[in-house]
Amino acid sequence: MSDVPRTNHILHSFIITNNDGDLVLWSFDIPGYETHIYSMIKETATLMLCPRIDNSTYLLPNVSLVGELNSMLYRDARSATYFVKPMDRSFLSRVLRDTVNAARALIMEKVSNLFRSRGLATVRLMDELSGVSDDIIVSARLWASKGFAEEVSGVYSLVDYVRSSLELKRSRSRRR
């Protein structure tokens, strides 16, 4: 995007800082409307604990997460990143808690599917859940370093649950 949508250097509930240590607002535009790409990005961002600001804008705790989201875009898509500070910390706290709850629901659904799966579906889900566990811990630590440890605290027990579920599925698969 060529122009920053702002009024007096304020982007909705954020102030653009250009300080790479601040939070990152990542926005993208896909020519045409590719709903499956929006859905994939939404799920990935949720599992990375990146709150959705609107359909094509997400808040990231660190610029290191931008690459994974950018990799999901087509070549003709555009993206922009802005370093920002929230004007209203309570807003950010609320959307981060909502994102953690949405991630929990997605993960619980995937674990449920894992226990019903067989064959290649099991392998795919186990790989996906293993990766999600690692990504969500990295993101939770980044949010905690930004002062949002309380908002992401439930993530650690969720990851423990995923890891024990994976081990249980592995042990059941070995018995057969």
ABEGO torsion letter per residue (X at the ends): XABBBBBGGBBEABBBAGBAABBBBBBBBBBEBBAAAAAAAAAAAAAAGBBBABAABBBBABAAAAAAAAAABBAABBBBBBBBBBABAAAAAAAAAAAAAAAAAAAAAAAAAAAABBEAAAAAAAAAAAAAAAAAAAAAAAAAAAGAAAAAAAAAAAAAAAAAAAAAAAAAAAAX
